[in-house]
Amino acid sequence: MGIEVKYNQTLGKEITLSSLKEQYNAIFIAIGSNVSMKMQIEGEKLEGVYGGNQLLEENCHPNYQKKKVAVIGGGNVAMDCARTIKRKGAQEVYVMYRRAEEQMPAERKEIEEAKEEGIQFLFQHNIVKILPKEETKQVGKIEYVKTELVQKPGELRLSPVDIKDSNEQMEMDYVVMAIGSKPEQEIMEKLPIDKTEKGYIKVDKDYMTTQEGVFAGGDIIGTKATVAWASRAGRNVAEAIDRYLQKQ
Ligand SMILES: Cc1cc2nc3c(=O)[nH]c(=O)nc-3n(C[C@H](O)[C@H](O)[C@H](O)COP(=O)(O)OP(=O)(O)OC[C@H]3O[C@@H](n4cnc5c(N)ncnc54)[C@H](O)[C@@H]3O)c2cc1C
């Protein structure tokens, strides 16, 4: 179709928005939102705590042989992490999720397949602390509390509330955080376009950013993070860019 692909070109590093604007009439930013979020709990900086997205994207897995791994979260990223880690030889893999199984956002099929592969699920468990192995900076234990689910006004889903004094500890070798992702802050700060309150790229109804001729879509605009939504955005943006170029 005559599309030219230029590899190893990172927006915000090798290329800037202004350099692109000099060369192109329209630009579409679809850089995703793939930096794993943190929980801000004690021990999260210990060696052996990973972000789920980075672990899969950078393929930076440690040796899991004879190791116990806790994956925190209940979405598709958590399922992919848990299943990948199990297949890479981990002895025990636990998925720890704050709500009940019915509320898990991961696809049903993924959950069933994860169970068949021997992954253990700890529902209504909320990790509160990660403790080091004695005299090291390496993960040794996790501490969690049980939760109860309550209907809070204005909330669509039942909300997990920690049960007081239900703390328990479990020995663990690695912890993987798969509780959501956000855009790469360093790159976002370099983009001279408006962002939403949550830090995604702000677009209008035609997916145009606050810079004329610069469009954005997919996870980077903060819509539902699924392939279907991203694909639809790609198609909508292509049509919007076509309309925009015809007016030029
Ligand atoms: C582990 C995992 C499992 C998932 N499972 C499912 C699932 O089962 N079902 C489902 O529907 N969705 C799933 N998703 C979500 C789905 O993958 C995303 O919603 C979708 O890929 C978003 O598409 P996108 O094009 O916006 O961004 P991405 O697919 O993330 O693509 C962004 C691209 O931009 C590149 N990039 C990033 N920064 C820059 C930069 N500064 N300059 C240049 N290029 C850059 C990235 O390398 C990447 O290639 C999953 C996501 C993850 C991470």
PDBQT file of the ligand as one rigid body, heavy atoms in Angstrom, charges set to zero:
ROOT
HETATM    1  C1  LIG A 301      -0.353  -8.012  29.005  1.00  0.00    +0.000 C 
HETATM    2  C2  LIG A 301      -1.578  -7.429  28.352  1.00  0.00    +0.000 A 
HETATM    3  C3  LIG A 301      -2.665  -8.237  28.109  1.00  0.00    +0.000 A 
HETATM    4  C4  LIG A 301      -3.803  -7.733  27.503  1.00  0.00    +0.000 A 
HETATM    5  N1  LIG A 301      -4.836  -8.577  27.226  1.00  0.00    +0.000 NA
HETATM    6  C5  LIG A 301      -5.902  -8.101  26.533  1.00  0.00    +0.000 A 
HETATM    7  C6  LIG A 301      -6.956  -8.978  26.147  1.00  0.00    +0.000 A 
HETATM    8  O1  LIG A 301      -6.943 -10.180  26.464  1.00  0.00    +0.000 OA
HETATM    9  N2  LIG A 301      -7.997  -8.454  25.439  1.00  0.00    +0.000 N 
HETATM   10  C7  LIG A 301      -8.036  -7.134  25.076  1.00  0.00    +0.000 A 
HETATM   11  O2  LIG A 301      -8.983  -6.713  24.389  1.00  0.00    +0.000 OA
HETATM   12  N3  LIG A 301      -7.057  -6.280  25.451  1.00  0.00    +0.000 NA
HETATM   13  C8  LIG A 301      -5.998  -6.739  26.169  1.00  0.00    +0.000 A 
HETATM   14  N4  LIG A 301      -4.985  -5.882  26.524  1.00  0.00    +0.000 N 
HETATM   15  C9  LIG A 301      -5.134  -4.453  26.189  1.00  0.00    +0.000 C 
HETATM   16  C10 LIG A 301      -4.767  -4.172  24.731  1.00  0.00    +0.000 C 
HETATM   17  O3  LIG A 301      -3.543  -4.812  24.411  1.00  0.00    +0.000 OA
HETATM   18  C11 LIG A 301      -4.644  -2.655  24.545  1.00  0.00    +0.000 C 
HETATM   19  O4  LIG A 301      -5.870  -2.039  24.934  1.00  0.00    +0.000 OA
HETATM   20  C12 LIG A 301      -4.347  -2.298  23.100  1.00  0.00    +0.000 C 
HETATM   21  O5  LIG A 301      -3.196  -2.974  22.637  1.00  0.00    +0.000 OA
HETATM   22  C13 LIG A 301      -4.128  -0.784  22.976  1.00  0.00    +0.000 C 
HETATM   23  O6  LIG A 301      -3.715  -0.486  21.671  1.00  0.00    +0.000 OA
HETATM   24  P1  LIG A 301      -2.885   0.825  21.363  1.00  0.00    +0.000 P 
HETATM   25  O7  LIG A 301      -2.621   0.776  19.905  1.00  0.00    +0.000 OA
HETATM   26  O8  LIG A 301      -3.565   2.012  21.937  1.00  0.00    +0.000 OA
HETATM   27  O9  LIG A 301      -1.521   0.685  22.188  1.00  0.00    +0.000 OA
HETATM   28  P2  LIG A 301      -0.432  -0.483  22.186  1.00  0.00    +0.000 P 
HETATM   29  O10 LIG A 301      -0.972  -1.754  21.643  1.00  0.00    +0.000 OA
HETATM   30  O11 LIG A 301       0.118  -0.475  23.561  1.00  0.00    +0.000 OA
HETATM   31  O12 LIG A 301       0.654   0.018  21.148  1.00  0.00    +0.000 OA
HETATM   32  C14 LIG A 301       1.454   1.150  21.393  1.00  0.00    +0.000 C 
HETATM   33  C15 LIG A 301       2.730   1.030  20.585  1.00  0.00    +0.000 C 
HETATM   34  O13 LIG A 301       3.429   2.259  20.629  1.00  0.00    +0.000 OA
HETATM   35  C16 LIG A 301       4.792   2.020  20.949  1.00  0.00    +0.000 C 
HETATM   36  N5  LIG A 301       5.287   3.192  21.677  1.00  0.00    +0.000 N 
HETATM   37  C17 LIG A 301       5.152   3.474  23.003  1.00  0.00    +0.000 A 
HETATM   38  N6  LIG A 301       5.694   4.647  23.291  1.00  0.00    +0.000 NA
HETATM   39  C18 LIG A 301       6.193   5.140  22.138  1.00  0.00    +0.000 A 
HETATM   40  C19 LIG A 301       6.867   6.344  21.785  1.00  0.00    +0.000 A 
HETATM   41  N7  LIG A 301       7.147   7.281  22.693  1.00  0.00    +0.000 N 
HETATM   42  N8  LIG A 301       7.232   6.511  20.488  1.00  0.00    +0.000 NA
HETATM   43  C20 LIG A 301       6.955   5.580  19.549  1.00  0.00    +0.000 A 
HETATM   44  N9  LIG A 301       6.305   4.431  19.802  1.00  0.00    +0.000 NA
HETATM   45  C21 LIG A 301       5.921   4.219  21.099  1.00  0.00    +0.000 A 
HETATM   46  C22 LIG A 301       4.783   0.764  21.782  1.00  0.00    +0.000 C 
HETATM   47  O14 LIG A 301       6.046   0.135  21.704  1.00  0.00    +0.000 OA
HETATM   48  C23 LIG A 301       3.679  -0.032  21.106  1.00  0.00    +0.000 C 
HETATM   49  O15 LIG A 301       4.178  -0.767  20.018  1.00  0.00    +0.000 OA
HETATM   50  C24 LIG A 301      -3.846  -6.362  27.152  1.00  0.00    +0.000 A 
HETATM   51  C25 LIG A 301      -2.766  -5.523  27.415  1.00  0.00    +0.000 A 
HETATM   52  C26 LIG A 301      -1.627  -6.057  28.009  1.00  0.00    +0.000 A 
HETATM   53  C27 LIG A 301      -0.439  -5.145  28.266  1.00  0.00    +0.000 C 
ENDROOT
TORSDOF 0
